Amino acid sequence: MSKLLQLFKTHPESVGETYFQHMAASFSFGVPLFAAAFAAFIHGVFPFLFVRTGSGIITRLYDRMVANRSRSTSR
C-alpha cells in the first residue's frame, strides 16, 4: 500500500472504522461544533441570545463521545 493511502487509512482502522465511516463520525461532531462556535460568537455580541446553546451542544457531544468510548472499550 502506498504511503499516501496509508496516511488516510491508519487512524480510521485503529478505531475500527473505514475511511468513510470515520469521515461521517468526524463530521457528526464537526458540524455541531461549528454551530456552537457560531452561537458563542453571536452570544458574545448579543448576550441575551443563545444563552445556553453553545454549552448545550458541547455537553451533548461530550456525553456522546464518552458513551461511545465506554461502549467500544467494553467489547
ChimeraX attribute file (.defattr): number of C-alpha atoms within 10 A of each C-alpha:
attribute: neighborCount
match mode: 1-to-1
recipient: residues
	/A:1	5
	/A:2	6
	/A:3	8
	/A:4	8
	/A:5	9
	/A:6	10
	/A:7	10
	/A:8	12
	/A:9	16
	/A:10	13
	/A:11	14
	/A:12	16
	/A:13	12
	/A:14	9
	/A:15	10
	/A:16	11
	/A:17	15
	/A:18	16
	/A:19	15
	/A:20	11
	/A:21	12
	/A:22	17
	/A:23	12
	/A:24	12
	/A:25	12
	/A:26	11
	/A:27	12
	/A:28	12
	/A:29	16
	/A:30	13
	/A:31	11
	/A:32	16
	/A:33	16
	/A:34	12
	/A:35	14
	/A:36	20
	/A:37	17
	/A:38	15
	/A:39	20
	/A:40	20
	/A:41	14
	/A:42	15
	/A:43	17
	/A:44	13
	/A:45	9
	/A:46	12
	/A:47	11
	/A:48	9
	/A:49	13
	/A:50	18
	/A:51	15
	/A:52	12
	/A:53	17
	/A:54	20
	/A:55	15
	/A:56	13
	/A:57	18
	/A:58	16
	/A:59	12
	/A:60	12
	/A:61	17
	/A:62	13
	/A:63	12
	/A:64	13
	/A:65	13
	/A:66	12
	/A:67	11
	/A:68	11
	/A:69	11
	/A:70	11
	/A:71	10
	/A:72	11
	/A:73	7
	/A:74	6
	/A:75	5
